[in-house]
Amino acid sequence: MLEFWFNPQISIIKKLFLFISIAIVTGVLYWMAPLSFDAVLMFLGTGIIFLICRYCKIHFTGKNPTGLLYRLFTWIPIALVLALIFMNMKNGEILLAGAQGIGFMALAICLFSPLSLLNQSSTENKESS
């Protein structure tokens, strides 16, 4: 789902539709059983860490995608989001907290990577030249 956001061949309308649908689903889940404010901030921070790790994977380890550093940058955000989901689990209820957390993380990724929307126009301009 997240690679959909970074694909320059996907139209901006589809990306905005994805963002709005994630926001609606996350909002409904938050309305049903809200996470604490610090948990929401931690999930948003995990989204930012995901973006940092993705940038590092692309620019620093792109030539060796099977190396240890590449794997490390892949697993850091996954480990963080799983740790936060289990940390915010209440009375054995993992589904609502997990879905909300992943939703807030996806929203952070969409909000803090606005250049992915502009990559399509810069890619098209390079191809037409």
C-alpha positions in Angstrom: 0.0 0.0 0.0 2.8 2.4 0.8 4.6 1.8 -2.4 1.5 2.9 -4.2 2.0 6.4 -2.7 5.6 6.6 -4.0 4.9 5.3 -7.5 5.3 8.2 -10.0 3.0 6.5 -12.6 0.0 6.7 -10.3 -2.1 9.8 -10.8 -2.4 12.5 -8.1 -6.2 11.9 -7.9 -5.7 8.3 -7.0 -3.1 9.2 -4.3 -5.4 11.8 -2.8 -8.3 9.3 -2.8 -6.0 6.9 -0.9 -5.1 9.6 1.6 -8.7 10.6 2.2 -9.8 7.0 2.6 -7.0 6.3 5.1 -8.0 9.4 7.0 -11.6 8.4 7.1 -11.0 4.9 8.3 -8.5 6.0 10.9 -10.9 8.7 12.1 -13.7 6.2 12.5 -11.4 3.8 14.3 -10.3 6.6 16.6 -13.9 7.6 17.3 -14.7 3.9 18.2 -11.8 3.5 20.7 -9.3 6.4 20.8 -5.7 5.8 21.4 -3.9 8.1 23.8 -2.3 11.3 22.4 1.2 10.0 23.1 0.5 6.8 21.3 -0.8 8.7 18.3 2.4 10.8 18.3 4.5 7.6 18.6 2.8 6.1 15.5 3.3 9.4 13.6 6.9 9.3 14.6 7.2 5.8 13.3 5.9 7.0 9.9 8.6 9.6 9.8 11.2 6.9 10.7 9.8 4.8 7.9 10.4 7.7 5.5 14.0 8.2 6.7 14.7 4.4 6.4 13.2 4.4 2.9 15.3 7.3 1.9 18.4 5.6 3.3 17.5 2.3 1.5 17.1 4.0 -1.8 20.1 6.3 -1.7 22.7 4.5 0.4 22.1 0.8 -0.1 20.5 0.7 -3.6 23.5 -0.9 -5.1 23.5 -3.8 -2.6 19.9 -4.7 -1.9 20.8 -8.0 -0.2 23.2 -6.4 2.3 22.8 -6.2 6.0 22.2 -2.4 6.0 19.4 -2.7 3.5 17.7 -5.4 5.6 18.2 -3.3 8.7 16.5 -0.3 7.1 13.6 -2.6 6.1 13.1 -4.1 9.5 13.5 -1.0 11.7 10.0 0.5 10.9 8.3 -2.9 11.0 9.8 -3.6 14.5 8.8 -0.2 15.7 5.2 -0.4 14.6 4.8 -4.0 16.0 6.3 -2.8 19.4 3.9 0.1 19.5 0.9 -2.1 18.6 1.7 -4.5 21.4 2.5 -1.7 23.8 -0.9 -0.1 23.2 -2.8 -3.4 23.4 -5.6 -3.1 26.1 -7.2 -6.2 27.6 -6.2 -8.4 24.7 -7.7 -6.0 22.1 -5.1 -5.7 19.5 -7.2 -5.1 16.3 -8.4 -1.6 17.0 -5.1 -0.3 18.4 -3.2 -1.9 15.6 -5.4 -0.7 12.8 -5.4 2.8 14.2 -1.7 2.8 14.7 -1.0 1.7 11.1 -3.5 4.3 9.9 -1.8 7.1 11.8 1.6 5.8 10.5 0.3 5.8 6.9 -1.2 9.3 7.4 2.2 10.5 8.6 3.9 9.0 5.6 1.5 10.6 3.2 1.7 14.0 5.0 5.4 14.2 5.3 6.2 13.0 1.8 4.5 15.6 -0.4 7.3 15.4 -3.0 6.0 12.0 -4.1 3.0 13.8 -5.6 5.2 16.0 -7.6 7.5 13.2 -8.9 5.0 12.4 -11.6 5.2 15.8 -13.2 9.0 15.9 -13.1 9.2 12.4 -14.5 6.9 13.3 -17.4 8.9 16.4 -18.1 12.1 14.4 -18.4 10.5 11.9 -20.7 9.1 14.5 -23.1 12.5 16.3 -23.4 
